[in-house]
Amino acid sequence: MKLFKGIAVAKLIAVKREILSPKQFIELSRSRPADIKRATYVIPTIGKPGFGAFEVEYHAPRLVHEK
């Protein structure tokens, strides 16, 4: 978040596809299932912690905070 003339400004970018954790994917599929065009499970890497991820493609681009 940056300051512009004393006002906090967040930079947003439009994304059509993103990688989500299983928890984030469940939350999205419950709250806004119509936004999801396609979802693909990405298997976890051997030796790394976690349960994999989901690559989600949206019907329309979503605005997310720039990382």
C-alpha positions as protocol buffer text, in pm:
chain_id: "A"
residue {
  index: 1
  type: MET
  ca { x: 0 y: 0 z: 0 }
}
residue {
  index: 2
  type: LYS
  ca { x: 139 y: 342 z: -96 }
}
residue {
  index: 3
  type: LEU
  ca { x: 59 y: 692 z: 18 }
}
residue {
  index: 4
  type: PHE
  ca { x: -54 y: 948 z: -236 }
}
residue {
  index: 5
  type: LYS
  ca { x: -104 y: 1298 z: -93 }
}
residue {
  index: 6
  type: GLY
  ca { x: -162 y: 1146 z: 250 }
}
residue {
  index: 7
  type: ILE
  ca { x: -417 y: 891 z: 125 }
}
residue {
  index: 8
  type: ALA
  ca { x: -343 y: 517 z: 130 }
}
residue {
  index: 9
  type: VAL
  ca { x: -368 y: 372 z: -220 }
}
residue {
  index: 10
  type: ALA
  ca { x: -365 y: 0 z: -298 }
}
residue {
  index: 11
  type: LYS
  ca { x: -249 y: -110 z: -640 }
}
residue {
  index: 12
  type: LEU
  ca { x: -486 y: -361 z: -797 }
}
residue {
  index: 13
  type: ILE
  ca { x: -426 y: -583 z: -1098 }
}
residue {
  index: 14
  type: ALA
  ca { x: -674 y: -783 z: -1304 }
}
residue {
  index: 15
  type: VAL
  ca { x: -616 y: -1159 z: -1309 }
}
residue {
  index: 16
  type: LYS
  ca { x: -794 y: -1415 z: -1524 }
}
residue {
  index: 17
  type: ARG
  ca { x: -617 y: -1714 z: -1366 }
}
residue {
  index: 18
  type: GLU
  ca { x: -448 y: -1772 z: -1029 }
}
residue {
  index: 19
  type: ILE
  ca { x: -315 y: -2042 z: -797 }
}
residue {
  index: 20
  type: LEU
  ca { x: -513 y: -2092 z: -473 }
}
residue {
  index: 21
  type: SER
  ca { x: -452 y: -2303 z: -165 }
}
residue {
  index: 22
  type: PRO
  ca { x: -712 y: -2573 z: -93 }
}
residue {
  index: 23
  type: LYS
  ca { x: -860 y: -2354 z: 184 }
}
residue {
  index: 24
  type: GLN
  ca { x: -887 y: -2051 z: -46 }
}
residue {
  index: 25
  type: PHE
  ca { x: -1044 y: -2266 z: -319 }
}
residue {
  index: 26
  type: ILE
  ca { x: -1309 y: -2407 z: -82 }
}
residue {
  index: 27
  type: GLU
  ca { x: -1396 y: -2055 z: 38 }
}
residue {
  index: 28
  type: LEU
  ca { x: -1426 y: -1929 z: -321 }
}
residue {
  index: 29
  type: SER
  ca { x: -1631 y: -2229 z: -440 }
}
residue {
  index: 30
  type: ARG
  ca { x: -1877 y: -2176 z: -153 }
}
residue {
  index: 31
  type: SER
  ca { x: -1904 y: -1798 z: -174 }
}
residue {
  index: 32
  type: ARG
  ca { x: -1886 y: -1738 z: -552 }
}
residue {
  index: 33
  type: PRO
  ca { x: -1910 y: -2063 z: -751 }
}
residue {
  index: 34
  type: ALA
  ca { x: -2041 y: -1882 z: -1060 }
}
residue {
  index: 35
  type: ASP
  ca { x: -1710 y: -1692 z: -1091 }
}
residue {
  index: 36
  type: ILE
  ca { x: -1515 y: -2014 z: -1155 }
}
residue {
  index: 37
  type: LYS
  ca { x: -1484 y: -2114 z: -1520 }
}
residue {
  index: 38
  type: ARG
  ca { x: -1240 y: -2402 z: -1466 }
}
residue {
  index: 39
  type: ALA
  ca { x: -1035 y: -2540 z: -1178 }
}
residue {
  index: 40
  type: THR
  ca { x: -744 y: -2782 z: -1201 }
}
residue {
  index: 41
  type: TYR
  ca { x: -580 y: -2958 z: -907 }
}
residue {
  index: 42
  type: VAL
  ca { x: -202 y: -2913 z: -893 }
}
residue {
  index: 43
  type: ILE
  ca { x: -42 y: -3207 z: -711 }
}
residue {
  index: 44
  type: PRO
  ca { x: 198 y: -3132 z: -424 }
}
residue {
  index: 45
  type: THR
  ca { x: 572 y: -3154 z: -477 }
}
residue {
  index: 46
  type: ILE
  ca { x: 732 y: -3454 z: -306 }
}
residue {
  index: 47
  type: GLY
  ca { x: 922 y: -3348 z: 3 }
}
residue {
  index: 48
  type: LYS
  ca { x: 741 y: -3015 z: 45 }
}
residue {
  index: 49
  type: PRO
  ca { x: 467 y: -2955 z: 302 }
}
residue {
  index: 50
  type: GLY
  ca { x: 108 y: -2898 z: 197 }
}
residue {
  index: 51
  type: PHE
  ca { x: -172 y: -3062 z: 6 }
}
residue {
  index: 52
  type: GLY
  ca { x: -115 y: -2912 z: -337 }
}
residue {
  index: 53
  type: ALA
  ca { x: -304 y: -2621 z: -489 }
}
residue {
  index: 54
  type: PHE
  ca { x: -575 y: -2533 z: -738 }
}
residue {
  index: 55
  type: GLU
  ca { x: -525 y: -2337 z: -1059 }
}
residue {
  index: 56
  type: VAL
  ca { x: -848 y: -2144 z: -1103 }
}
residue {
  index: 57
  type: GLU
  ca { x: -960 y: -1974 z: -1424 }
}
residue {
  index: 58
  type: TYR
  ca { x: -1233 y: -1713 z: -1388 }
}
residue {
  index: 59
  type: HIS
  ca { x: -1515 y: -1622 z: -1626 }
}
residue {
  index: 60
  type: ALA
  ca { x: -1421 y: -1254 z: -1592 }
}
residue {
  index: 61
  type: PRO
  ca { x: -1097 y: -1103 z: -1459 }
}
residue {
  index: 62
  type: ARG
  ca { x: -1086 y: -1029 z: -1085 }
}
residue {
  index: 63
  type: LEU
  ca { x: -908 y: -740 z: -918 }
}
residue {
  index: 64
  type: VAL
  ca { x: -649 y: -851 z: -662 }
}
residue {
  index: 65
  type: HIS
  ca { x: -387 y: -662 z: -461 }
}
residue {
  index: 66
  type: GLU
  ca { x: -48 y: -654 z: -629 }
}
residue {
  index: 67
  type: LYS
  ca { x: 209 y: -861 z: -439 }
}
